[in-house]
């Protein structure tokens, strides 16, 4: 039971990471397209999105293995 709860916590962490990183990156892209933000903001948005995706994949891998988001191995 603990393994399933730890996996669910990791999947929730993956979704939250995507929400925190990818949504602001998308709105930054929209701001650049609207002319509100400078062109170099594309680089910042891209880096933020890449970091968010990498972290979400790591949390997703932990979720499939049943590992809690704050641990390296199963309990």
VOKOL-805407 format. One line per 4 residues: number of its first residue (from 1); their letters; for each residue x, z, y of C-alpha. Coordinates in Angstrom, 1 decimal. Layout:
NUM = a = X:Z:Y | ...
***
This chain:
1 = xxxx = 0.0:0.0:0.0 | 2.8:0.9:2.4 | 4.4:-2.6:1.8 | 1.2:-4.3:2.9
5 = xxxx = 0.9:-2.2:6.0 | 4.5:-2.8:6.9 | 4.0:-6.6:6.4 | 0.9:-6.5:8.5
9 = xxxx = 2.8:-4.7:11.3 | 5.5:-7.3:11.2 | 2.9:-10.1:11.4 | 1.3:-8.3:14.4
13 = xxxx = 4.8:-8.0:16.0 | 5.2:-11.8:15.5 | 2.0:-12.6:17.2 | 2.7:-10.2:20.0
17 = xxxx = 6.1:-11.7:20.5 | 4.6:-15.2:20.8 | 2.1:-13.9:23.2 | 4.7:-12.2:25.4
21 = xxxx = 7.2:-15.1:25.4 | 5.4:-18.4:25.0 | 2.5:-17.8:27.3 | 4.6:-17.1:30.4
25 = xxxx = 6.8:-20.0:29.5 | 3.8:-22.3:29.4 | 2.6:-21.1:32.8 | 6.1:-21.7:34.2
29 = xxxx = 5.9:-25.3:33.0 | 2.5:-25.6:34.6 | 3.9:-24.2:37.9 | 6.8:-26.7:37.9
33 = xxxx = 4.4:-29.5:37.3 | 2.3:-28.4:40.2 | 5.3:-28.2:42.4 | 5.2:-24.4:42.9
37 = xxxx = 8.4:-23.6:41.0 | 11.7:-25.5:41.2 | 12.9:-27.9:38.5 | 15.5:-25.5:37.1
41 = xxxx = 12.6:-23.2:36.0 | 12.1:-25.7:33.1 | 15.4:-24.3:31.6 | 14.3:-20.7:32.0
45 = xxxx = 10.9:-21.5:30.4 | 12.6:-23.4:27.5 | 15.0:-20.5:26.8 | 12.2:-18.0:26.9
49 = xxxx = 10.1:-20.1:24.5 | 13.0:-20.6:22.1 | 13.8:-16.8:22.1 | 10.1:-16.0:21.4
53 = xxxx = 9.9:-18.5:18.6 | 13.1:-17.3:16.9 | 11.9:-13.7:17.1 | 8.4:-14.6:15.9
57 = xxxx = 10.0:-16.4:12.9 | 12.1:-13.3:12.1 | 9.1:-11.0:12.3 | 7.1:-13.4:10.1
61 = xxxx = 9.9:-13.5:7.5 | 9.8:-9.7:7.5 | 6.1:-9.8:7.2 | 6.3:-11.9:4.1
65 = xxxx = 8.9:-9.6:2.6 | 6.8:-6.5:3.4 | 9.4:-5.0:5.7 | 8.4:-3.0:8.8
69 = xxxx = 9.3:-4.6:12.1 | 11.8:-1.7:12.9 | 13.5:-1.7:9.5 | 16.0:-3.9:7.8
73 = xxx = 14.9:-3.2:4.2 | 11.7:-2.1:2.5 | 11.0:1.6:2.2
***
